[in-house]
Amino acid sequence: MSGEGEDSNGIIIARFSKAAIVMDENNDVHRCHLRPNLSHLVAGDRVLWQKNEQGGVVSTQLERQSEIKRPDVRGQLKAVAANVDLIVIVIAPEPEPFGNLIDRYLVAAYLAGIDTVIALNKSDLVATNKESRALLKRYETIGHTVIETGPDDQSTSALNDLLGDQTAVFVGQSGVGKSSMINRLIPDQELRVGALSESVLKGKHTTTTTEVFLRPEGGLIIDSPGIREFGLQHVAPEDVAPGFKEFHPYIDHCKYRDCRHLVEQGCAVLAALEAGSISKERYDSFVNIVKDIDTKSH
């Protein structure tokens, strides 16, 4: 690491009002003040910072490779995480998985330019709901990356290999076991941001809406309420179709350029649906999302 007064690379792992916890290149953490023009920094942001007697100061935000946004209370789009490489959409046999929720996550990920994995957790309970595995296979057939995981070491190792050194976000319904997945991947509780934050804040108890986990393999897991709840009300209805992977061969071949793929004559997506090239379940899910956006935008 560079000496005092010299710029060092770091990653924001927790944000407070005028300060942040920065992880340096050696995975050590530092409490840093933020320059006034950097108040928009979020977990995952890559920055330049300088060590000083108070800890440090963040001087520069580096360019974001990706960002996840959601509307704030005033309806303004705000980033909630940056430089995410992978969104892990977690489903389980219980609670019953809903394709439409998965599809909403996939649309949000596509628009953010972030890769996805659909993970069937609690795979040891598949016998209680065999449809959950069938649902996973349907997404695999479309071309999505899928994985089954459970309490056994082998599936945890496979998930670790899939994550590599990437920065990943876990999303999904409450009760699907995201926390237990994270605990299996990162058994050392000291790697949670709460513990990291308290160590650099000299024992003061700190609460933060975002939890960041450092994986022993070098990757990060970012978890935040803003990420778990992907609303699509800010998305334009015409931007939904590209988020459906199997629509891609057809959406540019409709008779009308502004085709909404709902009732239009000469719609190539509707023709593919009729021919069985697009499943009715996925098409109905697409219609549900578009109509929901239409309703909320009026």
C-alpha positions in Angstrom: 0.0 0.0 0.0 1.2 3.5 -0.7 2.3 5.8 2.1 0.5 8.8 3.7 -0.5 11.4 1.1 -0.2 9.0 -1.8 -3.2 7.6 -3.7 -4.1 4.0 -3.1 -6.8 1.9 -4.8 -9.7 0.7 -2.6 -13.3 -0.5 -2.7 -16.2 1.1 -0.7 -17.7 -1.7 1.4 -20.0 0.4 3.6 -21.3 4.0 3.4 -22.3 6.3 6.2 -23.4 9.9 6.0 -20.1 11.6 5.4 -17.7 8.6 5.8 -17.1 5.2 4.3 -15.3 2.0 5.1 -12.7 1.4 2.4 -11.1 -2.0 1.8 -7.6 -1.7 0.4 -5.7 -4.0 -1.9 -4.6 -6.2 1.0 -8.2 -6.6 2.2 -7.5 -4.4 5.2 -10.2 -1.9 6.1 -10.0 1.9 6.9 -12.5 4.5 8.0 -12.3 7.3 5.4 -13.9 10.7 5.1 -15.5 11.6 1.8 -14.9 14.7 -0.2 -18.2 16.7 -0.5 -18.5 15.9 -4.3 -18.5 12.1 -3.5 -21.6 11.9 -1.4 -23.2 9.5 -4.0 -20.7 6.7 -3.5 -22.2 3.2 -2.8 -21.0 -0.2 -1.8 -18.8 -1.7 -4.6 -17.5 1.6 -5.8 -13.8 1.6 -6.7 -12.0 4.7 -5.4 -8.7 6.3 -4.9 -8.0 7.2 -1.2 -5.2 8.6 0.9 -4.1 7.6 4.3 -4.0 10.4 7.0 -3.8 10.7 10.8 -7.6 10.4 11.1 -7.7 7.2 9.0 -8.1 8.3 5.4 -9.9 10.4 2.9 -11.5 9.3 -0.4 -10.3 11.6 -3.1 -11.6 10.1 -6.4 -14.3 7.8 -7.7 -13.2 5.5 -10.5 -15.5 4.7 -13.4 -18.3 2.3 -12.6 -18.4 -0.9 -14.8 -22.0 -1.5 -13.8 -24.5 -0.2 -11.3 -27.8 -1.4 -9.8 -30.4 1.3 -9.3 -33.8 1.6 -7.7 -36.1 4.6 -7.2 -35.8 6.4 -3.8 -38.8 7.7 -1.8 -39.1 10.6 -4.2 -39.1 8.4 -7.2 -35.5 9.5 -8.2 -33.3 6.6 -9.5 -30.4 6.1 -7.1 -27.5 3.5 -7.3 -27.5 1.0 -4.5 -24.5 -1.0 -5.6 -21.7 -0.6 -8.1 -19.3 -2.8 -10.1 -21.5 -5.9 -9.6 -20.3 -8.7 -11.9 -23.1 -11.2 -11.2 -26.6 -11.3 -9.8 -27.5 -14.7 -8.2 -31.2 -15.2 -8.4 -32.0 -17.6 -5.5 -35.1 -19.8 -5.6 -36.0 -22.8 -3.4 -38.6 -25.6 -3.3 -40.2 -23.7 -0.4 -41.4 -21.0 -0.6 -42.8 -21.9 -4.0 -40.8 -20.1 -6.7 -42.6 -17.8 -9.1 -41.3 -17.5 -12.7 -42.6 -13.9 -12.9 -40.4 -12.7 -10.0 -37.4 -14.5 -11.7 -38.2 -12.7 -14.9 -38.3 -9.3 -13.2 -34.8 -9.9 -11.8 -33.6 -11.0 -15.3 -35.0 -7.9 -17.0 -33.4 -5.6 -14.3 -30.1 -7.5 -14.7 -30.2 -7.3 -18.5 -30.8 -3.5 -18.4 -28.0 -3.1 -16.0 -25.6 -5.2 -18.2 -25.0 -7.6 -15.4 -24.6 -11.4 -15.8 -27.0 -13.7 -13.9 -27.1 -17.2 -12.4 -30.3 -18.8 -11.2 -29.6 -20.9 -8.1 -32.0 -23.6 -6.8 -31.1 -23.6 -3.1 -32.3 -26.3 -0.6 -31.8 -28.9 -3.3 -32.1 -31.5 -0.6 -35.9 -30.6 -0.4 -36.7 -30.8 -4.1 -38.9 -33.9 -3.4 -41.4 -31.5 -1.7 -41.8 -29.5 -4.9 -40.5 -31.1 -8.0 -41.8 -28.2 -10.1 -38.9 -26.1 -8.7 -36.4 -28.3 -10.5 -38.5 -28.3 -13.7 -38.6 -24.5 -13.5 -34.8 -24.3 -13.2 -34.5 -26.6 -16.3 -36.8 -24.3 -18.3 -34.4 -21.4 -17.7 -31.4 -23.6 -18.6 -33.1 -24.5 -21.9 -33.5 -20.8 -22.7 -29.8 -20.3 -22.2 -29.5 -19.0 -18.7 -26.8 -20.3 -16.3 -28.3 -22.4 -13.5 -27.0 -24.3 -10.5 -28.4 -26.4 -7.7 -27.0 -25.9 -4.2 -27.7 -27.2 -0.8 -26.1 -28.0 2.6 -23.5 -30.5 1.2 -19.9 -29.5 0.7 -19.8 -30.5 -3.0 -22.5 -28.1 -4.1 -21.0 -25.3 -2.0 -17.7 -25.9 -3.7 -19.4 -25.8 -7.1 -21.1 -22.5 -6.3 -17.7 -21.1 -5.0 -16.1 -22.1 -8.3 -18.9 -20.4 -10.3 -18.6 -17.2 -8.3 -14.8 -17.1 -8.8 -13.3 -13.7 -7.7 -16.4 -11.8 -8.9 -18.5 -9.3 -7.0 -21.9 -10.9 -6.7 -25.3 -9.9 -5.3 -27.8 -12.5 -4.0 -31.5 -11.7 -4.6 -34.7 -13.7 -4.1 -37.8 -14.1 -2.0 -37.6 -14.1 1.8 -37.1 -17.6 3.1 -35.2 -19.1 0.1 -32.0 -19.3 2.3 -29.8 -16.5 1.0 -28.2 -16.1 4.4 -27.5 -19.8 4.8 -25.9 -19.8 1.4 -23.7 -16.9 2.4 -22.8 -18.6 5.7 -21.7 -21.8 3.8 -19.6 -19.7 1.4 -18.1 -17.6 4.1 -18.1 -19.5 7.4 -16.0 -16.8 9.1 -18.5 -14.3 10.6 -15.6 -11.8 11.0 -15.7 -11.2 7.3 -19.1 -9.5 7.6 -19.1 -5.8 7.1 -20.6 -5.2 10.6 -17.5 -6.8 12.2 -15.2 -4.9 9.8 -17.0 -1.6 10.5 -16.8 -2.0 14.2 -13.1 -2.8 14.1 -12.3 0.4 12.3 -14.8 2.5 14.2 -13.0 1.5 17.4 -15.7 -0.6 19.0 -18.6 1.8 18.3 -21.7 -0.3 17.2 -22.7 0.6 13.7 -25.8 -0.4 11.8 -25.7 -0.3 8.0 -28.3 -1.2 5.4 -25.8 -2.9 3.2 -23.9 -6.0 4.2 -20.7 -6.8 2.3 -19.0 -10.2 2.6 -15.4 -10.9 1.6 -15.1 -14.4 0.2 -11.8 -16.3 1.1 -11.4 -16.8 -2.7 -11.2 -13.0 -3.2 -14.7 -12.1 -4.4 -17.3 -10.0 -2.7 -20.9 -10.6 -1.9 -23.0 -7.4 -1.5 -26.4 -7.6 0.1 -28.8 -4.7 0.6 -32.5 -4.1 1.0 -32.4 -1.9 -2.1 -31.0 -4.8 -4.1 -33.4 -7.5 -2.8 -36.4 -5.4 -4.0 -36.0 -4.9 -7.7 -38.9 -2.6 -8.7 -39.4 -2.1 -12.5 -41.7 0.9 -12.3 -38.9 3.1 -13.7 -38.4 0.9 -16.8 -40.0 1.8 -20.1 -42.5 -0.9 -21.3 -40.6 -1.2 -24.6 -37.4 -2.1 -22.7 -38.9 -5.2 -21.2 -38.8 -7.5 -24.2 -35.0 -7.4 -24.7 -34.8 -8.8 -21.1 -36.4 -12.0 -22.3 -33.5 -13.9 -23.9 -35.6 -16.1 -26.2 -37.3 -13.0 -27.7 -34.0 -11.8 -29.2 -34.2 -13.6 -32.5 -37.7 -12.1 -33.2 -38.0 -8.6 -31.7 -36.2 -6.9 -34.7 -38.4 -8.7 -37.3 -41.8 -7.3 -36.4 -43.7 -5.5 -39.1 -43.7 -2.2 -37.1 -40.6 -0.8 -35.4 -42.6 0.3 -32.3 -44.3 -3.1 -31.9 -45.2 -3.8 -28.3 -45.5 -7.5 -28.9 -49.0 -7.6 -27.4 -51.7 -7.6 -30.1 -50.0 -6.0 -33.2 -50.4 -7.5 -36.7 -47.1 -8.8 -38.1 -45.5 -9.3 -34.7 -42.7 -11.8 -34.9 -42.8 -12.5 -31.2 -46.5 -13.5 -31.3 -45.7 -15.6 -34.4 -42.9 -17.4 -32.4 -45.4 -17.9 -29.5 -47.9 -19.4 -31.9 -45.2 -21.7 -33.4 -44.2 -22.9 -29.9 -40.7 -21.3 -30.1 -41.5 -19.1 -27.0 -43.3 -20.7 -24.0 -46.7 -19.4 -23.1 -45.6 -19.1 -19.4 -42.8 -16.8 -20.3 -44.9 -14.8 -22.7 -47.6 -14.4 -20.1 -45.0 -13.3 -17.6 -43.7 -10.6 -20.2 -47.3 -9.3 -20.6 -47.8 -9.2 -16.8 -44.6 -7.0 -16.4 -45.5 -4.7 -19.3 -49.1 -4.2 -18.0 -47.9 -3.6 -14.4 -45.5 -0.9 -15.7 -48.3 0.7 -17.7 -50.6 0.7 -14.7 -48.0 2.2 -12.3 -46.9 4.9 -14.8 -50.4 6.4 -15.1 
